[in-house]
Amino acid sequence: MDFTIFLTSSVVGGLVAGFVALRNSERKIQIENVTQERAKWREKIRAKSNEVHRSAVVSDAPKLFELLLEFSLNLNPFDPEDGAILTVIKELNVSDGREAKLAEFAERIALLLKHDWERAKHEAKPWFFRCCKPERTTYGEFKSRCTRTLEKR
């Protein structure tokens, strides 16, 4: 009887340990793959952002339209902040206020990349260390914070 209990508990313990090891290895592989793909995506967005800037400076409208298409395929169509990035790219074809639009574009891209970086860090943490999902800072909130910071100086 004692041997049967010992054998049963050993088998159950082995199954639980095997399940935990399998779960941990699958999670590690998933995190590595997602993190690597996100890093590639962020690098692509940085490179395309530089192209947008160069094309806007030299007023290359066909190139801006091509980059607009690329951004529309790489950004979330349901996110209002991503939609605003596309709107700014469209507005770069107009020569009036181009400098201000380029600055806005750079700030919006910086906020997008920062948010994605925070999400990647959050997802890489073990589930028991994740307290809350990182929220994306809107451009309006960003400008409001900048204004308050300047007023304090």
C-alpha positions in Angstrom: 0.0 0.0 0.0 2.8 2.5 0.9 4.6 1.6 -2.3 1.5 2.3 -4.4 1.0 5.7 -2.8 4.6 6.6 -3.3 4.5 5.5 -7.0 1.3 7.4 -7.6 2.6 10.6 -6.0 5.8 10.3 -8.0 3.9 10.0 -11.3 1.6 12.9 -10.4 4.7 15.0 -9.4 6.5 14.1 -12.6 3.4 15.1 -14.7 3.1 18.4 -12.9 6.8 19.1 -13.3 6.7 18.2 -17.0 3.7 20.4 -17.6 5.3 23.4 -15.9 8.6 22.8 -17.8 6.7 22.6 -21.1 4.7 25.7 -20.3 7.8 27.7 -19.4 9.7 26.7 -22.6 6.7 27.5 -24.8 6.4 30.9 -23.1 10.1 31.6 -23.5 10.0 30.8 -27.2 6.9 32.9 -27.7 8.4 35.9 -25.9 11.7 35.7 -27.8 9.9 35.5 -31.2 7.5 38.3 -30.4 10.2 40.5 -29.0 12.4 40.0 -32.0 9.6 40.8 -34.4 8.7 43.9 -32.5 12.3 45.1 -32.6 12.3 44.6 -36.3 9.0 46.5 -36.6 10.4 49.4 -34.5 13.5 49.6 -36.6 11.4 49.6 -39.8 9.2 52.4 -38.5 12.3 54.4 -37.6 13.8 54.0 -41.1 10.5 54.9 -42.8 10.1 57.9 -40.5 13.5 59.2 -41.7 12.4 58.7 -45.3 9.2 60.6 -44.6 11.3 63.5 -43.2 13.7 63.5 -46.2 10.8 63.4 -48.7 8.9 66.2 -47.0 12.0 68.4 -46.9 12.5 68.1 -50.6 8.8 68.2 -51.4 8.8 64.7 -53.1 5.0 64.2 -53.2 5.1 60.8 -55.0 7.5 59.4 -52.4 5.3 60.8 -49.6 2.3 59.0 -51.0 4.3 55.8 -51.2 5.4 56.1 -47.6 1.9 56.9 -46.6 0.9 53.6 -48.0 3.7 51.8 -46.2 2.7 53.4 -42.9 -0.9 52.6 -43.4 0.1 48.9 -43.8 2.2 48.9 -40.7 0.0 50.9 -38.3 -3.2 49.9 -36.5 -6.1 51.1 -38.6 -8.4 51.1 -35.5 -6.2 53.3 -33.3 -6.9 57.0 -33.5 -3.3 57.9 -32.6 -2.1 55.8 -35.6 -4.7 57.4 -37.8 -3.4 60.8 -36.8 0.1 59.8 -37.9 -1.2 59.0 -41.3 -3.1 62.4 -41.4 0.1 64.2 -40.6 1.9 62.4 -43.4 -0.9 63.5 -45.8 -0.5 67.1 -44.6 3.2 67.2 -45.3 2.5 67.8 -49.0 1.3 71.3 -48.2 4.2 73.8 -47.9 2.5 76.0 -45.3 3.4 74.9 -41.8 5.6 72.0 -43.0 8.1 72.5 -40.2 5.4 72.3 -37.5 4.0 69.2 -39.2 7.4 67.6 -39.3 7.9 68.3 -35.6 4.4 66.8 -34.8 5.2 63.7 -37.0 8.5 63.1 -35.1 6.8 63.5 -31.7 3.9 61.1 -32.7 6.4 58.5 -34.0 8.4 58.8 -30.7 5.3 58.2 -28.7 4.3 55.2 -30.8 7.8 53.7 -30.5 7.9 54.4 -26.7 4.5 52.7 -26.3 5.5 49.7 -28.2 8.7 49.4 -26.2 6.7 49.6 -22.9 4.4 46.9 -24.2 7.3 44.6 -25.1 8.8 45.0 -21.7 5.4 44.4 -20.0 4.8 41.2 -22.0 8.3 39.9 -21.3 7.6 39.9 -17.5 6.3 36.8 -15.8 2.5 37.0 -15.4 2.8 37.4 -11.6 4.8 40.7 -12.0 2.4 42.3 -14.5 0.3 44.7 -12.6 -1.3 46.8 -15.3 -1.1 47.0 -19.1 0.8 50.1 -20.3 -1.4 52.8 -21.7 -0.5 54.8 -24.8 0.0 58.5 -24.2 -2.0 60.5 -26.6 -0.5 63.4 -28.5 -2.8 65.8 -26.7 -1.6 64.5 -23.3 2.0 64.8 -24.4 1.5 68.4 -25.5 -0.3 69.2 -22.3 2.6 67.8 -20.2 5.1 69.7 -22.3 3.2 72.9 -21.8 3.0 72.4 -18.0 6.7 71.6 -17.9 7.6 74.8 -19.7 5.3 76.8 -17.5 7.0 75.5 -14.3 10.4 76.8 -15.6 
